[in-house]
């Protein structure tokens, strides 16, 4: 029994060895086949089709990037142009008057904003401005500040006045008085100090102009110094209106141009204004130019942040125009097809201007009276691109040009026999 088991194990070991040897042999044959190596290559003696010499793979020639947008002259049979739907129209001058519409926003007049600071270090002990948005008048008290430095300067000035009570003021008294003015005390406060002969504990900060409190950066007990902004006061009796003019319409706008402004949410009737300033840079996100108007706002109806519309009147102009359908816009450039010989058309790059309902202004690249394709532009453009790419004409009924023959493939099918 034991002998039979040993023989069975030997058979299994022998079978495993045969399987491993067979797998290794098959792997070797596959590798040699993939490498086309002797003597196991299945390609030996068979015809091999190739476009390039051995050792080099044929790769398609990449066309330049600009050939995708290239266009060339085309010719059609003149007698079939009507049947193909190709029609032309001359470029002509027209008087256009297209107003420019833009989004308008009310903003604060930057020249009427005041930031109030104190000139001495101290603490806010009294605050007369309770909330942001509160209206104040010029000279109205805003806050009372206690400053040890200012209190000491008042005491020194009063001492200098007492020392010179029997005669003219000394240079020391004049210097002390000038220091009080530097620290922010008004002339009225200094006169009151001279009359009372007693230093004032608090110094009052007053509003430099009439307007609305836009920002209040302090409260009672706040420690302040010259860098601390007490409040911001803005006069809204006159505001700015900023209109965002599209980039294409910038050449039509100039300083002094009239515009009709409308802000429905203000409850104010539409009114007219003139362009007061054109900003030197464009808004990158919207690609627009900000145009500024200065508008009176005595009733307060135009609140900063309010949106509306501005319609700028650029006035009538005599411009050269073509039909809008005659222009092919590739995204990189705009061109039209100009009629040359009967049935012949040549692409020409043009510079466009104002776009009207049915026509478009041409600022360069075209002259008055030149015939351009106004109908069937897609057909002519397709043919032009095919001609530029070297594919030959694609439509029947045209003149000129021959249909190219299909390329011939060269094969070395007898190479194996020569070997």
DACOR-V125631 format. One record per residue. N is the residue number from 1. RES is the residue in one letter. PHI is phi in whole degrees, -180 to 180 (none if undefined). D_FIRST is the distance of its C-alpha to the first C-alpha in Angstrom with 1 decimal. Layout:
N_RES_PHI_D_FIRST ; N_RES_PHI_D_FIRST
//
This chain:
1_X_none_0.0 ; 2_X_-64_3.8 ; 3_X_-65_5.4 ; 4_X_-64_5.2 ; 5_X_-66_6.5 ; 6_X_-65_8.9 ; 7_X_-64_10.1 ; 8_X_-62_10.8 ; 9_X_-67_12.7 ; 10_X_-66_14.6 ; 11_X_-63_15.7 ; 12_X_-63_17.0 ; 13_X_-62_18.9 ; 14_X_-65_20.3 ; 15_X_-64_21.5 ; 16_X_-63_23.2 ; 17_X_-64_24.9 ; 18_X_-65_26.3 ; 19_X_-63_27.6 ; 20_X_-63_29.3 ; 21_X_-62_30.9 ; 22_X_-66_32.1 ; 23_X_-64_33.7 ; 24_X_-63_35.5 ; 25_X_-64_36.9 ; 26_X_-62_38.2 ; 27_X_-62_39.8 ; 28_X_-64_41.5 ; 29_X_-63_42.9 ; 30_X_-64_44.2 ; 31_X_-62_45.9 ; 32_X_-66_47.5 ; 33_X_-65_48.6 ; 34_X_-68_50.4 ; 35_X_-86_52.0 ; 36_X_57_53.2 ; 37_X_-100_51.9 ; 38_X_-71_51.2 ; 39_X_-109_49.2 ; 40_X_-106_47.5 ; 41_X_-71_50.6 ; 42_X_-79_51.0 ; 43_X_-87_54.7 ; 44_X_-65_55.3 ; 45_X_86_57.9 ; 46_X_-95_58.6 ; 47_X_-66_62.1 ; 48_X_-117_62.6 ; 49_X_-92_65.3 ; 50_X_-148_67.0 ; 51_X_-101_70.3 ; 52_X_-127_70.4 ; 53_X_-58_69.4 ; 54_X_-58_65.8 ; 55_X_95_64.9 ; 56_X_-129_67.2 ; 57_X_-92_66.5 ; 58_X_-74_69.5 ; 59_X_-118_70.7 ; 60_X_-65_73.5 ; 61_X_-75_76.8 ; 62_X_-75_77.6 ; 63_X_-77_81.0 ; 64_X_-57_83.3 ; 65_X_-63_83.6 ; 66_X_-80_87.2 ; 67_X_-70_86.6 ; 68_X_-65_85.2 ; 69_X_-111_88.8 ; 70_X_-76_90.6 ; 71_X_-141_93.1 ; 72_X_-130_95.2 ; 73_X_-63_98.2 ; 74_X_-132_97.8 ; 75_X_-134_99.8 ; 76_X_-129_100.1 ; 77_X_-69_102.2 ; 78_X_-56_105.4 ; 79_X_-75_105.9 ; 80_X_-112_102.6 ; 81_X_-64_102.9 ; 82_X_-64_104.3 ; 83_X_-65_101.6 ; 84_X_-84_99.0 ; 85_X_81_100.7 ; 86_X_-94_101.7 ; 87_X_-133_105.1 ; 88_X_-120_106.9 ; 89_X_-151_109.5 ; 90_X_-76_111.7 ; 91_X_-74_111.4 ; 92_X_-141_114.5 ; 93_X_-85_116.2 ; 94_X_-140_116.3 ; 95_X_-92_117.8 ; 96_X_-118_115.0 ; 97_X_-146_115.3 ; 98_X_-108_112.0 ; 99_X_-66_111.9 ; 100_X_-99_109.0 ; 101_X_-99_107.2 ; 102_X_-144_105.4 ; 103_X_-76_103.9 ; 104_X_-120_106.3 ; 105_X_-135_105.8 ; 106_X_-86_108.4 ; 107_X_-132_108.0 ; 108_X_-74_110.1 ; 109_X_-70_112.8 ; 110_X_-63_111.6 ; 111_X_-78_115.2 ; 112_X_-120_115.9 ; 113_X_-119_113.1 ; 114_X_-124_113.9 ; 115_X_-105_111.6 ; 116_X_-95_113.3 ; 117_X_-129_112.6 ; 118_X_-99_114.3 ; 119_X_-96_115.8 ; 120_X_-131_115.2 ; 121_X_-87_112.3 ; 122_X_-180_112.5 ; 123_X_-135_111.3 ; 124_X_-80_111.9 ; 125_X_-104_114.0 ; 126_X_-138_115.4 ; 127_X_-130_113.9 ; 128_X_-103_116.1 ; 129_X_-107_113.6 ; 130_X_-87_111.3 ; 131_X_-136_109.0 ; 132_X_-72_107.9 ; 133_X_98_110.0 ; 134_X_-70_113.2 ; 135_X_-87_116.4 ; 136_X_-131_118.5 ; 137_X_-112_121.9 ; 138_X_-61_122.9 ; 139_X_87_124.0 ; 140_X_-74_122.3 ; 141_X_-63_120.6 ; 142_X_-110_116.9 ; 143_X_-159_115.9 ; 144_X_-111_117.5 ; 145_X_-115_116.1 ; 146_X_-96_116.7 ; 147_X_-134_116.6 ; 148_X_-65_117.6 ; 149_X_-65_118.3 ; 150_X_-70_120.8 ; 151_X_-63_122.4 ; 152_X_-65_123.1 ; 153_X_-67_124.6 ; 154_X_-65_126.9 ; 155_X_-62_128.1 ; 156_X_-63_128.8 ; 157_X_-66_130.8 ; 158_X_-65_132.9 ; 159_X_-64_133.6 ; 160_X_-67_134.8 ; 161_X_-68_137.0 ; 162_X_-64_138.6 ; 163_X_-68_139.2 ; 164_X_-109_141.1 ; 165_X_-66_142.9 ; 166_X_-90_146.3 ; 167_X_-150_145.9 ; 168_X_-65_143.9 ; 169_X_-66_140.1 ; 170_X_-85_138.5 ; 171_X_-65_135.8 ; 172_X_-67_133.4 ; 173_X_-66_134.1 ; 174_X_-66_133.7 ; 175_X_-66_130.4 ; 176_X_-67_129.2 ; 177_X_-67_130.3 ; 178_X_-65_128.4 ; 179_X_-64_125.3 ; 180_X_-64_125.5 ; 181_X_-67_125.6 ; 182_X_-64_122.6 ; 183_X_-77_120.7 ; 184_X_107_121.4 ; 185_X_-74_124.4 ; 186_X_-78_126.8 ; 187_X_-62_130.5 ; 188_X_-65_131.3 ; 189_X_-68_129.0 ; 190_X_-68_130.7 ; 191_X_-63_134.2 ; 192_X_-64_133.1 ; 193_X_-64_131.9 ; 194_X_-66_135.2 ; 195_X_-76_137.1 ; 196_X_-78_135.1 ; 197_X_58_134.8 ; 198_X_-146_131.6 ; 199_X_-65_128.0 ; 200_X_-90_125.9 ; 201_X_-71_122.6 ; 202_X_-112_120.8 ; 203_X_-108_120.9 ; 204_X_-94_120.7 ; 205_X_-98_118.6 ; 206_X_-112_120.2 ; 207_X_-74_119.0 ; 208_X_-76_120.0 ; 209_X_-154_120.3 ; 210_X_-83_120.3 ; 211_X_166_117.1 ; 212_X_-117_113.8 ; 213_X_-76_111.5 ; 214_X_-87_108.2 ; 215_X_-147_106.4 ; 216_X_-123_107.0 ; 217_X_-100_105.0 ; 218_X_-137_106.5 ; 219_X_-146_107.2 ; 220_X_-62_109.3 ; 221_X_95_108.3 ; 222_X_-71_106.6 ; 223_X_-79_107.2 ; 224_X_-127_108.5 ; 225_X_-147_109.6 ; 226_X_-59_110.9 ; 227_X_-85_107.4 ; 228_X_-83_107.0 ; 229_X_-86_107.9 ; 230_X_-72_109.9 ; 231_X_-146_110.2 ; 232_X_-120_110.2 ; 233_X_-116_113.2 ; 234_X_-124_113.4 ; 235_X_-90_116.5 ; 236_X_-100_115.5 ; 237_X_-71_118.9 ; 238_X_-142_117.8 ; 239_X_-127_114.2 ; 240_X_-104_112.3 ; 241_X_-119_110.6 ; 242_X_-106_107.8 ; 243_X_-108_106.9 ; 244_X_-96_103.7 ; 245_X_-87_104.8 ; 246_X_-58_102.0 ; 247_X_-59_101.5 ; 248_X_-69_102.7 ; 249_X_-99_106.0 ; 250_X_-60_106.9 ; 251_X_-61_109.3 ; 252_X_-85_111.4 ; 253_X_-103_112.0 ; 254_X_-143_114.7 ; 255_X_-65_116.6 ; 256_X_95_119.3 ; 257_X_-65_117.6 ; 258_X_-83_118.4 ; 259_X_-147_115.6 ; 260_X_-109_115.5 ; 261_X_-103_113.4 ; 262_X_-140_112.1 ; 263_X_-130_110.4 ; 264_X_-58_110.1 ; 265_X_-70_108.7 ; 266_X_-82_111.7 ; 267_X_78_114.1 ; 268_X_-98_116.3 ; 269_X_-67_117.6 ; 270_X_-55_116.5 ; 271_X_-140_118.5 ; 272_X_-105_119.1 ; 273_X_-153_118.5 ; 274_X_-117_118.4 ; 275_X_-66_115.7 ; 276_X_-98_116.5 ; 277_X_-160_113.6 ; 278_X_-112_110.6 ; 279_X_-68_107.8 ; 280_X_-77_106.8 ; 281_X_-125_103.0 ; 282_X_-98_100.7 ; 283_X_-79_98.3 ; 284_X_-65_94.9 ; 285_X_-68_93.0 ; 286_X_-105_95.4 ; 287_X_54_97.0 ; 288_X_-129_100.5 ; 289_X_-108_103.7 ; 290_X_-81_105.4 ; 291_X_-116_109.1 ; 292_X_-110_111.3 ; 293_X_-119_114.2 ; 294_X_-107_116.5 ; 295_X_-129_117.5 ; 296_X_-71_119.9 ; 297_X_-141_118.3 ; 298_X_-66_121.1 ; 299_X_-84_119.9 ; 300_X_74_116.4 ; 301_X_-73_114.8 ; 302_X_-89_112.7 ; 303_X_-92_110.1 ; 304_X_-55_107.7 ; 305_X_99_104.4 ; 306_X_-75_105.9 ; 307_X_-100_104.7 ; 308_X_-161_106.9 ; 309_X_-131_107.7 ; 310_X_-126_109.9 ; 311_X_-115_111.4 ; 312_X_-88_112.9 ; 313_X_-94_115.7 ; 314_X_-91_115.3 ; 315_X_83_118.3 ; 316_X_-71_118.6 ; 317_X_-139_117.6 ; 318_X_-96_117.9 ; 319_X_-131_114.4 ; 320_X_-85_112.8 ; 321_X_-131_110.3 ; 322_X_-137_107.8 ; 323_X_-61_105.8 ; 324_X_-63_102.8 ; 325_X_-72_100.6 ; 326_X_-80_101.7 ; 327_X_-94_99.8 ; 328_X_-104_96.1 ; 329_X_-106_94.6 ; 330_X_-90_91.4 ; 331_X_95_91.1 ; 332_X_-99_92.1 ; 333_X_-155_95.3 ; 334_X_-122_97.6 ; 335_X_-146_99.0 ; 336_X_-126_101.0 ; 337_X_-108_101.4 ; 338_X_-95_104.9 ; 339_X_-76_106.3 ; 340_X_-110_107.5 ; 341_X_-75_108.1 ; 342_X_-57_108.0 ; 343_X_85_104.4 ; 344_X_-105_103.3 ; 345_X_-136_102.1 ; 346_X_-124_101.4 ; 347_X_-72_99.5 ; 348_X_-140_101.5 ; 349_X_-74_100.5 ; 350_X_-128_102.9 ; 351_X_-108_103.6 ; 352_X_-97_104.0 ; 353_X_-128_106.0 ; 354_X_-71_106.9 ; 355_X_-100_104.9 ; 356_X_-98_107.1 ; 357_X_-65_106.3 ; 358_X_-118_106.3 ; 359_X_-131_107.1 ; 360_X_-140_106.1 ; 361_X_-76_108.2 ; 362_X_-113_107.7 ; 363_X_-93_108.8 ; 364_X_-167_107.9 ; 365_X_98_106.7 ; 366_X_-146_108.8 ; 367_X_-120_112.5 ; 368_X_-63_114.8 ; 369_X_91_114.8 ; 370_X_-69_111.4 ; 371_X_-82_109.5 ; 372_X_-124_106.0 ; 373_X_-70_103.4 ; 374_X_-109_103.7 ; 375_X_-140_101.6 ; 376_X_81_98.4 ; 377_X_-64_97.6 ; 378_X_-63_93.8 ; 379_X_-64_93.9 ; 380_X_-66_95.9 ; 381_X_-66_93.7 ; 382_X_-63_90.5 ; 383_X_-64_92.1 ; 384_X_-64_93.3 ; 385_X_-69_89.9 ; 386_X_-64_88.4 ; 387_X_-63_91.1 ; 388_X_-68_90.5 ; 389_X_-84_86.8 ; 390_X_86_87.4 ; 391_X_-81_85.7 ; 392_X_88_88.9 ; 393_X_-66_90.9 ; 394_X_-114_89.0 ; 395_X_-119_91.8 ; 396_X_-76_93.6 ; 397_X_91_97.3 ; 398_X_-108_97.9 ; 399_X_-107_99.6 ; 400_X_82_98.6 ; 401_X_85_95.3 ; 402_X_-119_92.7 ; 403_X_-72_89.3 ; 404_X_-69_86.9 ; 405_X_-79_84.3 ; 406_X_-64_80.6 ; 407_X_-65_79.0 ; 408_X_-94_77.3 ; 409_X_-94_73.8 ; 410_X_-94_73.2 ; 411_X_-124_69.8 ; 412_X_-110_68.4 ; 413_X_-74_66.3 ; 414_X_-99_66.6 ; 415_X_-60_65.5 ; 416_X_-64_62.1 ; 417_X_-70_63.6 ; 418_X_-66_65.9 ; 419_X_-67_63.0
//
